[in-house]
Amino acid sequence: MLIAFNKPFGVLCQFTGEGPTLADYVDVPGVYPAGRLDKDSEGLLLLTDDGKLQARIASPKFKLPKTYRVLVEREPSEEALEQLRRGVELKDGWTRPAEVRRVDEPEGLWPRDPPVRYRKNVVDVWLEIVLREGRNRQVRRMTAAVGHPTLRLIRWSIGEWSVEGLAPGEWRRIG
């Protein structure tokens, strides 16, 4: 069984713990997250009861592309985007190269609660970032390393599976 879940902001990627958890949204016994999203991130989380599938989705050795829509602070220069494309040095070593491009705000994007802070004199920009690895808070650390902190992070897809059509907190069985 495979479930696509649109994880809302502030929800922990576990079934137990303090604050909202997966148990508050997904009442299906025996499924576990294939990978993680931090509490401050939103979007696609895949849950499965199949250990081999879970490993294939979560393990960087399978290089499954993970696509993120990322709102960053200020307009990145082409040089900053190139740095992300080549790979960025973080405290735990160099990242693999990422696919990065500027995009419009995703169509039909749900509002975040709480909203991202708005500043009249600062232009924030949406990027699409595709990674084939998954380090802890990697996208946030990469954008910060090139001088453009992440304001909102949404995992849009993992491989062929997408969050499209799911409102925050909704899930659907996909396999």
C-alpha positions in Angstrom: 0.0 0.0 0.0 1.2 3.5 -0.8 -0.4 6.7 0.4 0.3 10.3 -0.7 -0.2 12.8 2.1 -0.1 16.6 1.9 1.7 17.4 5.2 0.6 20.7 6.6 3.1 23.2 8.1 3.8 22.4 11.8 3.0 18.7 11.6 5.6 16.2 12.8 6.5 13.3 10.4 5.8 10.6 13.0 2.8 9.0 14.5 3.6 9.9 18.2 4.9 12.9 20.0 4.0 16.4 21.1 1.8 18.6 18.9 0.2 17.6 15.7 1.5 14.3 14.2 0.6 12.0 11.3 -1.8 10.2 13.6 -4.0 13.3 13.6 -4.5 13.0 9.8 -3.8 9.4 8.7 -5.8 6.6 10.4 -4.3 3.7 8.5 -2.6 1.0 10.5 0.8 -0.3 9.6 2.1 2.5 7.3 5.2 4.5 7.9 6.7 7.6 6.2 9.1 6.9 3.4 11.5 9.8 4.1 10.8 12.9 6.2 9.8 16.5 6.0 10.8 18.8 8.9 8.0 20.4 11.0 8.3 23.7 9.1 8.0 22.1 5.6 4.9 21.2 3.8 3.8 19.0 0.9 4.2 15.5 -0.3 4.9 12.7 2.2 4.6 9.2 1.1 3.6 6.5 3.6 3.8 2.8 2.9 3.6 -0.6 4.6 6.2 -2.1 2.2 9.7 -1.9 3.7 11.4 -2.4 0.3 9.4 0.4 -1.3 10.1 2.6 1.7 13.8 2.1 1.3 13.6 2.7 -2.5 11.8 6.0 -1.9 13.9 7.3 1.0 17.4 6.1 0.2 19.6 8.5 -1.8 21.3 5.5 -3.5 18.3 5.1 -5.7 18.5 8.8 -6.8 14.7 9.3 -6.9 14.2 13.0 -7.9 12.5 15.0 -5.2 11.0 18.3 -6.4 10.5 21.3 -4.1 8.8 24.6 -4.6 10.8 27.0 -2.5 10.0 30.7 -1.6 13.3 32.4 -1.0 14.2 35.8 0.4 15.2 38.3 -2.3 15.9 37.8 -6.0 18.8 35.3 -6.4 21.4 36.3 -9.0 22.3 33.9 -11.8 25.5 33.3 -9.9 23.6 32.1 -6.8 21.5 29.8 -8.9 24.6 28.4 -10.6 26.1 27.7 -7.2 23.0 25.6 -6.3 23.2 23.8 -9.7 26.9 22.9 -9.2 26.5 21.9 -5.5 27.1 23.8 -2.3 29.5 23.2 0.5 27.7 22.6 3.7 29.1 21.6 7.2 28.6 18.0 6.3 30.3 18.2 2.9 29.4 19.1 -0.7 25.9 18.5 -2.0 25.2 16.8 -5.3 24.3 19.2 -8.1 20.7 20.3 -8.1 18.3 21.3 -10.9 17.2 24.8 -10.1 15.0 27.3 -12.0 12.9 30.3 -11.2 9.1 29.6 -11.3 5.9 31.4 -10.8 4.0 30.9 -7.5 2.4 27.4 -7.9 -1.1 27.5 -9.2 -3.8 26.8 -6.7 -1.3 27.0 -3.8 -3.0 26.8 -0.5 -2.4 29.5 2.1 0.0 28.7 4.8 -1.0 29.0 8.5 0.7 31.0 9.9 1.4 33.1 6.7 4.9 33.8 5.5 5.9 37.3 6.6 5.4 39.9 3.9 7.7 42.8 3.5 6.7 45.6 1.1 10.2 46.5 0.0 11.6 43.0 -0.4 10.8 40.8 -3.4 10.6 37.1 -2.6 11.1 34.6 -5.4 9.8 31.1 -6.0 12.3 28.5 -7.2 11.9 24.9 -8.2 14.7 22.7 -6.8 15.1 19.1 -7.7 17.4 17.0 -5.5 18.5 13.4 -5.8 19.8 13.1 -2.2 18.1 13.9 1.1 20.2 15.4 3.8 18.6 16.9 7.0 17.1 20.3 6.1 19.1 20.3 2.9 17.1 22.7 0.8 17.0 25.3 3.6 20.8 25.0 4.2 21.6 25.2 0.5 19.5 28.4 -0.1 21.0 30.0 3.0 24.5 29.1 1.9 24.0 31.2 -1.3 22.5 34.1 0.7 18.8 33.5 0.1 17.1 32.0 3.2 14.0 29.7 2.6 10.8 31.3 3.7 8.4 28.5 2.6 9.3 25.0 1.5 6.9 22.6 -0.3 7.8 19.2 -1.5 5.9 19.0 -4.7 6.8 15.5 -6.0 8.9 12.4 -5.4 9.6 10.5 -8.6 6.3 10.0 -10.4 4.1 10.9 -7.3 2.8 14.4 -6.7 0.9 16.4 -4.1 -1.2 18.1 -6.8 -4.9 17.9 -6.1 -4.4 17.3 -2.3 -5.3 20.0 0.2 -3.2 20.3 3.3 -4.0 17.4 5.6 -5.6 15.3 2.8 -4.3 11.9 1.7 -5.1 9.4 -1.0 -4.2 5.8 -1.6 -2.0 5.5 -4.8 -0.9 1.9 -4.7 
